[in-house]
Amino acid sequence: MSQVSPKIRVAVVFGGRSSEHSISCVTAGAVLAAIDRTRYEVVPVGIARDGLWVLAPEDQRLAIEDGRLPEVTGEGNTLALPFDPDAAGLLVIEPGRVPATLTTVDVVLPLLHGPYGEDGTIQGMLDLAGVRYVGAGVLASAVGMDKGFMKLVWQARGLPVGPYVLVGDRQWRRERKRMLDEIKELGLPVFVKPARAGSSMGITRVTAEEDVEAAVEAAREHDPKVIVEAAIEGREIECGVLQGLDDGPPEASLPAEVVITGGDGFYDFETKYLDSSLRLDIPPELPRAAVEEVRRLAAQAFDALDCEGLARVDFFYTPDGRWILNEINTMPGFTPASAFPQMWAASGLDYPALVDRLIQTALRRPVGLR
């Protein structure tokens, strides 16, 4: 009599301490609904805003309903990693009891956006614990999260980036006039952003010189490190990238054009998640040579940062036919309405198959240095 193979145990981690907590929950809700339960046993792990890890209930609300954003409340059994590379499990910690092991976890799917999740912190913790995980490693995650270092690496590899000024915490406090003078040289308008945040959190489009200082202060509410970018005239194009199979090169999806159909045309948080004035054209109306070029550049940008697993790479396509790299997202939004899965669906890889490929890629990856 043949034995039934045990299911692969996947810990789906979501929530987190960043300002993108709720978007992480939405991403997790979509993945939990799509993951193949005949192949995978799922352990939903929520991280509350205060950093507490809990075994999340399966019926927890993980969608935006009537404009209300979901969150991890911290209710449920508290969890911790044992930091024993031979254990590869989770510990359940109940008040007044000795911690109990929640059996082995084969792979972690860290669906965390922003600092304390997408920036190399949880990746380092999982490396210490000897647990495989989906997505980029420590260095690639950290560099991909920090828009300043991201652009420096791309520039060093000869990839095209737009003009920008990096405003560090110390420079802003002690050399504010010099920083404002450097920003002035970019011209107007400029986009002022937290250097290490996503989901369009804390971004301001500035069209008047006197508004720059306030915009930097607004960005500093999310991150003491701020990047100010010159506005680039061009169409906003995104491209998904997956780690190649069997040690092959990275694979790029068909690109998508982000089209804002209402408001002031600004791709902010509300436009992304809370209203319907956003359209994705997949593929965009571009010459075939331009499509192939952006896919090539997306794979190069992925490789330049030594990424693994997945990423979404964002570009501007200028009226004179040039591609300018904007940023990379090493754990992009992953709801069915998000650009990344839509681009891959248009490229022939539907949502459940995409989730499966990410898990299988991570399972084939060794733990430790690589």
Secondary structure as UniProt FT lines:
FT   STRAND          8..15
FT   TURN            19..20
FT   HELIX           21..34
FT   TURN            37..39
FT   STRAND          40..47
FT   TURN            49..50
FT   STRAND          53..55
FT   TURN            58..59
FT   TURN            66..67
FT   STRAND          78..80
FT   TURN            85..87
FT   STRAND          89..93
FT   TURN            95..96
FT   STRAND          100..104
FT   STRAND          107..110
FT   TURN            115..118
FT   HELIX           121..129
FT   HELIX           138..145
FT   HELIX           147..156
FT   TURN            157..158
FT   STRAND          164..167
FT   HELIX           169..174
FT   HELIX           176..184
FT   TURN            185..186
FT   STRAND          190..194
FT   TURN            195..196
FT   TURN            199..202
FT   STRAND          204..206
FT   HELIX           209..211
FT   HELIX           212..220
FT   TURN            221..222
FT   STRAND          226..230
FT   STRAND          235..242
FT   HELIX           245..247
FT   STRAND          251..252
FT   STRAND          256..260
FT   TURN            263..264
FT   HELIX           269..273
FT   STRAND          278..281
FT   HELIX           288..304
FT   TURN            305..306
FT   STRAND          310..317
FT   TURN            319..320
FT   STRAND          323..329
FT   TURN            336..337
FT   HELIX           339..346
FT   TURN            347..348
FT   HELIX           351..363
//
